[in-house]
């Protein structure tokens, strides 16, 4: 009799954690997209912040956050933290090097998202970026020999139709061509599509590594962040070296820029928490809420987006596809079984 309240309490806590992680994911996804878009289109005096430096800082913040989580897991002991880092990273150089590939791709992807949101409104970006479901599914089939059900294949077809509707040119876009050229729209679209492919490949590659080893996800994120920082700094040197030497690494930084950096750093950790506590249906629900919120805020607050009936049709198709992909039909149980 005494165990029932404890079990009930654990169930309630698990449900609370599930919905809390869901709420945080919706907040993080929506706020990152909107603040990044706003920060890249805000007209201010002086130089604009360099997105390549923001990517590096996000990686460094992610390392700090993961170090703290590993430290907390080791009962707040510095000796335990040092031992874990030594045993899991320094003593396993080949295991650590495996993370260089997805890390380089993630760094490219993070830079591409800045390019995309500099050229596309938040709502169009949010819906189009859901094509990463398609690329992740295809890479899962080819790299992990994963089998997709009828519902999942159907959802991928609906997803492609939805994204095609969202990208369909409208009269309002033609009227706004003076403000936003077709060239920049194309650059934004190419950036999103490349990010979708890189996200799909890197995500499945990372999943493959996690399944092959028993290292904690926080240790893996420290390794990703380490290589990401190196690749990011190489990108800063190659693409923005002159601007950094002229105006400094933190040129154009303000409170909004730091909010974007923090939100981007927390992104991977939030997804890890959602994978741990929530399921695909709830992830789909979070994505749908995020798309709706981004559309509303883009229209009412940023005022850089005028939704059309074709856009709404596309958004509904994408949201439907997101739910359908995560749908897992339960086989009918045998009622006669004792």
N, C-alpha and C positions, 0 to 999 in steps of 0.2 A: 504493500500500500504506500510505503514511503517513497518508492522509486518513481511512482507516477508523476508527482509534481516536478521532480528533477528532470525526467524525460520530457515533460511538457515544457519546462523552462528552457531546456536545450533546443527544443524544436522552435520555440518562439524566438530565441536568440539567433538561431540559424536563419529563420525567415527575415528577421530584422536586418541581419548582416547582408542578406541577399538583396533586399530592397534599398539598403543604404548604399551598397556598391553600385547598384543600378542608378540611383539618384546622382551619385558622384560622377558616374560615367556620362550621363546626360549633360550634367553641368560642365564637365571638363571638355567634352566634344564640342558642344555648342559655343561655350565661351572662348575656346581656343580659336575656332574658325572665325568667329565674329571679331574678336580683338585683333587677330592677325590681319584680317581684311581691313579693319579700321586703321590699324597702325601703318599699313602699306599704302593707304590712299589719303591719309591725313596730310593736309598741306601745312607745313611749318617752315619757319625760317631756318636756314642752316642746312647741313647735310642730313639725309635720312639715314637711319641706322642700317648697318650691313647685315643682311639675313645670314650670311656665312658665319659671322661672329656669334649671332644669336643661337645657331645650331650647336656650336662648340660649347657655349655656356650651358645650354640645356643638357648636353651630355655630361658635363662636369657636375651639375646639380643632381643628375640621376645617380651618378657614382656616390655622391655624398649621402643621398637618401638611402641607397641600398646598403652602404656601409653601416649606417645607423640601424637599419632593419636586421642586418647580420649580427651587429653588436647587441641588439635587443634579444634576438634569438639565443645568443650565447650568455644569457642572464646578466647582461650589462658588464661583461668582463673583457677588459682590453687584451688580456692574455689569451682568452678564448678566441677573440676576433683575429688576433695576430696568427694563432695556430691555424684557424680555418683558412685564412688568406694564403698562408704558406703552403698548407697541405693541398688545397683545392685549385690554386692558381699557379704558384711558383713551381711546385713539384709536379705539375701536370702541364708542361709547355705545349705538347701536341693537342691536348684537349682544349687549351686556351686558344691556340692558333686557329682551331676550327671556327671560332666565333668571328674571325677577321672577315670572312666572306659576307655573312648576313649583316655585320656591322657596317661594312663599306656601302652595302646596298641601302641600309636604313639611313645612313648619312646623306646619300644621294637623294633618297625619297624625301627627307626632311627639308632639304634645300629646294626640291621641286615644289613642295607645298607652298612655300613662300612665293615662288614664281607664279603658281596657279592662282593664288589669292590676290596677287598684284594685278591679275588680268581678268579674273572672273568674279562675279558677285557670289556671296556666301551660299545662297540657296542653290544656284546652279552647280557650284563646286560640291556641295554636300551630297546632292543626288548623284552626280556623275561619279564621284569617288566610291560609290557603292559597287562599282564594277569590280572592285577588289574581291568581292564575293566570288565572281566568275573566275578571276585569275587564281585565287586561292583554291577553288574547287578543282580547276584543271591541273594545277601543280600537285595537289593532293592525290589525284588519280594517277598521275605519271610518276611522282617521286615516292609516295607512301603506299601505292597500290590500293588506295581507298576506293570502295565501291559506293557509288551514289544511287539513291533510290529514284523512283519515278517522280516523286514530289520535288526532289532536289533538281533533277534535270529540267522539269517544267518551270521551276522557279528561276533557273538561269535564263531560259528563253524569255520569260516575262520581264526579268531584270534588263536584258538587252533592249527589249521593246520600250521599256520605261525610260532608259537613258537616251535612246534615240529620240523619243518625244521631247525630253527636256532640252536636248541640243538642237531641236528643230528651229530654224530661224523664223522669227515673228516680225510683224510690221513694226512693233515698238522697238525692236533691236535695230531695224533698218533706220528708223528715225533717230535713234541715239548713236548712229555710226560716227557722227562728228566728235562726240565725247569719247567713245570707246571704239577704236578702229577694229575692222575685221581681223587684221593682223594680230592684234593683242589678244582677241578672243581665241584665235587659232593657237597662239603660244600657250595660253592658259589651258586649253583643251588638251594639247599635246603633253603639257606638264602633268596634268591629272592622269591621263592614260598611262604615261610612263611610270608615274607613282603607283598606279594600280598594279602594274606588272611587277614592279620591284617589291611592293608590299606583299603580293601573293607569293612570290618566290622566296623572299627572305623569311616570311612567316612560316611557310611549310618547312624550309631548311632548318629554322630554329626549333620547330616542333620535333623534327627528326632527331636533332641533337639531344633535346630534352628527354625523348623516349629512349635513346641509347645509353644515357648516363643517369646517375642518381643525384647529380648536383642540384642544390637549391636554385630556384628561379632567381633569387636575389644575387647569388654568386654569378650566375649567367649574365645578369644585367650589368654587374660590375665589369665583367669581361667585355660585353658589348660596348659599354660606355667608354672603356679604356681605348679600344680600337676606334670607336666613333670619334673620340676627341682628337686622335692622331690624324685620321682621315679628314676631319673637319678643319684642323689647323692647316693641313696641306691645301685644302680648298681655299681657305682664307689667303694663303700665300700666293697661290696661282691666280685666283680671280680678283682678289681685292688687296693684294700686297701694296700697290701704289697708294691707294686710298687710306690704308691703315697707317703707312709711314707718313702720310701727309696730315691726316686729321685724327689719328689715334684709333685704337681698337674699339673704344666705347663711344665713337662719334655718333651723334644723333640719339643716344639712349635717353629715355625718360621713364616715368613710372609705368606707362602703358607697355613699353618694350619689355620691362622686367616682368610684368604680368604674363606676357606672351611666352617668355623664356621659362618661367615657373610652370605654366600650364602645359607646355610642350614636354618639359622634364617629367612631370607627373603622369603624362599620358600612358606610357608603357607600364608604369606601376599600377595604375587604375585598371588597365586591361587585365593584368596578372591577377588582381584581386577579384575581378568579375569572373574570370575563368575558374577561380577557386570556389567562389560562393554562388554564382548564378549559372544559368543554362543558356542555350542558344535562343530559346524563345524570348527570354528576358533581354538578351543582347539585342535581338531584333526589335523589341519594344523600345529600348533605349535609342537605337538608331532612328526609328520612326519619329519619336518625340523630338530628337535633335534636329531632324530635317524640318519638321513643322515649326519648331521654335526659330530656326535659322531663317526660314522663309518669312515668318511674321516680323522678326526683328529687322531683316534686310529691307522689308517694305516700309515699315513704320518708323524705324529709327535711323538706319543707315541711308534709306531712301535712294538706293542704287539699283533697285530691282522692281520691275513691274510684272507680276505673274500673269500668265495667259492661261486660257483653258487647256491648251496643249501641255503646258508645264504642269498644271494640276493633274492631268491624266497621267503624265509620266511619273510624277511624284507618287501617286496612288499605286501605280504598277510596281514601282521600286519598293515601296513599303510592303505591298502584298508579297512580292518576291522574297523580301528579307524574312518575313514571318514563315513563308512556305518552306524556305531552305532549312530553317531550324525546326520544322515540324517533324516529329517522330511518332508515326502512328503506332499505337500499342496493339500488339496482337491480342485477339479476343481470348480471355482466360477460359479455362475449362471449369464450368460451374459444378460438375459432378465430382471433381477432385476434392478429397477431404483435406 
